[in-house]
């Protein structure tokens, strides 16, 4: 995760510091929980299609079942906060990759 750049982007987009920390913390936990996935690599592979599929039906789905002992609130509303964080990161990455070099 491009943590520093993402934090700056969140700040520039008027996200309060507490929420910045919460979003980044959730993304780190998500990366660890999904067998130490690299969200930057996942973004470049499929634009998070696979990762977003893990949130279908509050995580009670075949894609999520492929991962063992996932330390996330599967089946609970709180799982949506992880999807929110991932969506924020996707918007950040979309903007980052659309900028000319």
C-alpha positions in Angstrom: 0.0 0.0 0.0 1.2 3.5 -0.8 0.4 4.6 2.7 2.1 8.0 2.8 0.7 9.1 -0.6 -2.8 7.7 0.3 -2.8 9.6 3.6 -1.8 12.8 1.8 -4.6 12.2 -0.7 -7.1 11.6 2.1 -6.0 14.8 3.8 -6.3 16.7 0.5 -9.8 15.3 0.1 -10.9 16.7 3.5 -11.0 13.3 5.3 -10.5 13.9 9.1 -7.3 12.6 10.6 -9.1 10.0 12.7 -10.9 8.6 9.7 -7.6 8.6 7.8 -6.1 6.4 10.5 -9.2 4.2 10.6 -9.2 3.6 6.8 -5.5 2.9 6.7 -5.7 0.6 9.7 -8.6 -1.4 8.0 -6.6 -1.7 4.8 -3.6 -3.1 6.7 -5.8 -5.6 8.6 -7.5 -6.6 5.3 -4.1 -7.2 3.6 -3.0 -9.4 6.5 -6.3 -11.3 6.8 -6.5 -12.2 3.1 -3.3 -14.3 3.2 -1.0 -11.2 3.2 -2.3 -9.9 -0.1 -0.7 -6.8 -1.6 -3.5 -4.5 -2.5 -1.3 -2.5 -5.0 -0.7 -5.8 -6.9 -4.4 -6.6 -6.8 -5.3 -3.2 -8.2 -2.9 -3.7 -11.1 -4.1 -7.3 -11.7 -7.9 -6.7 -11.9 -8.8 -3.3 -10.4 -9.9 -5.0 -7.1 -12.6 -7.1 -8.9 -11.6 -10.1 -6.9 -11.2 -8.3 -3.6 -14.6 -6.6 -4.0 -16.2 -10.0 -4.7 -15.1 -11.1 -1.2 -17.6 -8.6 0.3 -20.7 -10.1 -1.5 -23.3 -11.2 1.0 -21.3 -9.7 3.9 -18.4 -12.1 3.1 -20.5 -15.2 3.3 -19.6 -16.4 -0.2 -17.4 -19.0 -2.0 -14.6 -16.5 -2.7 -14.2 -15.6 1.0 -14.5 -19.3 2.0 -11.2 -20.0 0.0 -9.3 -18.1 2.7 -8.8 -19.9 6.0 -9.2 -18.3 9.4 -9.9 -14.8 8.1 -9.7 -12.3 10.9 -12.5 -10.0 9.7 -16.1 -9.5 10.8 -17.6 -11.9 8.3 -21.4 -11.9 8.2 -21.6 -8.6 10.1 -22.4 -5.1 9.0 -18.9 -3.9 10.1 -17.4 -5.7 7.1 -18.8 -2.9 5.0 -16.2 -0.5 6.7 -13.5 -2.6 5.0 -15.2 -2.4 1.7 -15.5 1.4 2.2 -11.7 1.6 2.9 -10.9 -0.5 -0.1 -13.2 1.7 -2.3 -11.4 4.9 -1.1 -8.1 3.3 -2.0 -9.4 2.3 -5.4 -10.4 5.9 -6.1 -7.0 7.1 -5.0 -5.3 4.5 -7.3 -7.6 5.4 -10.2 -6.5 9.1 -9.8 -2.9 8.2 -9.4 -2.7 6.0 -12.4 -4.7 8.4 -14.6 -2.2 11.2 -14.1 0.3 11.7 -17.0 3.9 11.1 -16.0 
